[in-house]
Amino acid sequence: MPDTAENQAKDQPRRRQARGERRIAQLLEAAATVFCSTGYTAASTNAIAREAGVSPGTLYQFFPNKEAIAIELGDRLMHEMRDTYGEALAPVGPATTLEAAVGAAVDRFIAFNCDHPVFFALMHGPDIPGRIAEEHDALHVTLLARIEGLLSSLLPDASPADLSRTAHMCLGLYKAGLELVLGHEGAEQEAYIEELKHVLVRYLEPLVGERRGRDQASSTRTP
């Protein structure tokens, strides 16, 4: 049965909304490319429109300036990042080895950053918009809390102060290694990923080993 005029009228706003969402996604993808190649400060709305293959006027229909574009892009990336660390930093069971726990977490985070290199460019650049900086600070605090949660399953007897210090060290080591990972490609990138895992495991091994040693000693004691 052909659509009535009423049904066609209802479909038009939905079609316009779908076209608008596709255009926004197109502009955000272009902005990510430009921010990665030039940095936030040197980027311009003209460059983003050119990368997207649209006119500046089309861009301004959706975003008033590049800061609004960066904020929308940052919001979407941080939402996805929260999903990533929610999966990567869940507490592990006693049968999980340290190498497996570290490897799984690093692989998840590296995959996210390799898929979205603009996240590193925006969040760690010297010139990010104020709102993004504030949201990133909040993300950083939450991320540290999740790392502490993972560490507490590996170090159940550690004090809150020790867990906090260890979490800060792990995150600092990861960020330092991440910059090296993103600066390489192919086999060399894979080699740096393995080096990063090695560094984190070697840092945590003495702490976790002390706990395991105590557990093993207590399990072998005779009543």
C-alpha positions in Angstrom: 0.0 0.0 0.0 1.5 3.4 -1.0 2.4 5.8 1.8 -0.1 8.4 2.7 0.8 12.0 2.7 0.6 11.9 6.5 3.2 9.0 6.7 5.5 10.8 4.3 5.3 13.9 6.4 6.3 11.9 9.5 9.2 10.3 7.7 10.8 13.6 6.6 12.1 14.7 10.0 13.5 11.2 10.7 15.3 11.3 7.3 16.6 14.8 8.0 17.8 13.6 11.4 19.6 10.6 9.9 21.3 12.8 7.3 22.4 15.2 10.0 23.8 12.4 12.1 25.8 11.1 9.1 27.1 14.6 8.4 28.2 15.1 12.0 30.0 11.7 12.0 31.7 12.8 8.7 32.8 16.1 10.2 34.1 14.5 13.4 36.1 11.9 11.4 37.6 14.8 9.3 38.4 16.7 12.5 40.2 13.7 14.0 42.4 13.5 10.9 43.2 17.3 11.0 43.8 17.4 14.8 46.2 14.4 14.5 48.2 15.9 11.6 48.4 19.6 12.8 47.4 19.7 16.4 44.4 21.5 17.9 45.8 25.1 17.8 46.9 25.0 14.2 43.7 23.3 13.0 41.0 25.4 11.4 37.4 24.9 10.5 38.3 25.5 6.8 40.8 22.6 7.0 38.2 20.4 8.7 35.6 21.2 6.0 38.1 20.6 3.3 39.0 17.2 4.8 35.3 16.3 5.0 34.7 17.4 1.4 32.1 20.0 2.4 31.9 23.8 2.4 32.6 25.8 5.5 29.0 26.9 5.4 27.9 23.3 5.7 30.2 22.8 8.7 28.8 25.9 10.5 25.3 24.4 10.2 26.4 21.8 12.8 29.2 23.4 14.7 29.9 27.1 15.5 33.7 26.7 15.8 36.5 24.2 16.1 36.2 24.2 19.9 32.7 22.8 19.6 33.9 20.1 17.2 36.7 19.2 19.6 34.4 19.0 22.6 31.9 16.8 20.7 34.7 14.5 19.5 36.2 14.4 23.0 32.9 13.6 24.6 32.3 10.6 22.3 35.9 9.4 22.8 35.8 9.6 26.5 32.5 7.7 26.6 34.1 4.9 24.6 37.2 5.0 26.7 35.1 4.5 29.9 33.6 1.4 28.2 37.1 0.2 27.4 38.5 0.5 30.9 35.3 -1.0 32.4 36.1 -4.2 30.5 39.9 -4.0 30.8 40.2 -3.3 34.5 37.8 -5.7 36.1 39.2 -7.5 39.1 40.8 -10.9 38.3 40.5 -14.2 40.1 43.4 -15.9 42.0 44.1 -18.3 39.1 44.9 -15.4 36.7 48.6 -14.9 36.3 50.1 -11.4 36.5 51.3 -11.7 32.9 47.7 -12.4 31.8 46.1 -9.6 33.8 48.7 -7.0 32.6 48.6 -8.3 29.0 44.8 -8.2 28.7 44.6 -4.6 30.1 47.4 -3.3 28.0 46.0 -4.9 24.8 42.6 -3.3 25.4 44.0 0.2 25.9 46.5 0.0 23.1 43.8 -1.2 20.7 41.6 1.8 21.7 44.4 4.3 21.2 45.5 2.8 17.9 42.0 2.9 16.7 41.6 6.5 17.9 45.0 8.3 17.7 43.2 11.6 18.1 42.4 10.7 21.7 46.1 11.0 22.6 46.5 14.1 20.4 43.6 15.9 22.1 43.9 14.7 25.7 47.7 15.0 26.0 48.3 18.1 23.9 49.3 21.4 25.5 46.4 23.4 24.0 43.2 21.4 24.5 39.9 23.3 25.3 39.2 23.9 28.9 36.1 21.7 29.1 37.9 18.7 27.6 40.7 19.2 30.1 38.2 19.2 33.0 36.5 16.0 31.7 39.8 14.4 31.1 40.9 15.1 34.7 37.7 13.5 35.9 38.3 10.5 33.6 41.9 10.3 35.0 40.6 10.1 38.6 38.1 7.4 37.7 40.7 5.4 35.7 43.0 5.4 38.7 40.2 4.1 40.9 39.6 1.3 38.5 43.3 0.4 38.3 43.3 0.3 42.1 40.4 -2.1 42.0 42.3 -4.4 39.7 45.5 -4.1 41.8 43.5 -4.9 45.0 42.6 -8.3 43.5 46.3 -8.9 42.9 47.4 -7.3 46.2 44.6 -7.9 48.7 46.7 -7.1 51.7 48.0 -3.8 50.4 47.1 -0.6 52.2 45.0 2.1 50.4 48.1 4.4 50.3 50.2 1.6 48.7 47.5 0.8 46.2 47.2 4.5 45.2 50.9 4.8 44.8 51.2 1.6 42.7 48.2 2.7 40.5 49.8 6.1 39.8 53.1 4.3 38.9 51.3 1.9 36.6 49.4 4.6 34.8 52.6 6.7 34.5 54.5 3.8 33.0 51.7 3.0 30.6 51.4 6.6 29.3 55.2 6.8 28.8 55.1 3.6 26.8 52.0 4.6 24.9 53.8 7.5 23.3 56.5 5.2 22.0 53.9 2.6 20.8 52.0 5.3 18.8 55.2 6.6 17.3 55.8 3.3 15.5 54.0 1.0 13.2 53.9 -2.7 12.2 56.4 -5.1 13.8 58.2 -2.3 15.6 55.0 -1.2 17.2 54.3 -4.8 18.4 57.8 -4.9 19.8 57.2 -1.8 21.9 53.8 -3.2 23.1 55.6 -6.3 24.4 58.3 -4.1 26.0 55.6 -2.1 27.8 54.0 -5.3 29.1 57.4 -6.4 30.2 58.1 -3.2 32.2 54.7 -3.3 34.0 55.1 -7.0 34.9 58.6 -6.5 36.2 57.5 -3.6 38.3 54.5 -5.5 39.8 56.2 -8.9 40.0 58.0 -8.3 43.3 54.9 -6.9 45.0 52.6 -9.7 43.7 55.3 -12.3 44.3 55.6 -11.4 48.0 51.8 -11.9 48.4 51.9 -15.2 46.6 54.9 -16.3 48.6 53.0 -15.7 51.8 49.9 -17.5 50.4 51.9 -20.5 49.5 53.7 -20.6 52.8 50.4 -20.4 54.7 48.8 -23.2 52.6 51.7 -25.6 53.3 51.7 -25.1 57.1 50.6 -28.1 59.1 47.7 -27.5 61.6 
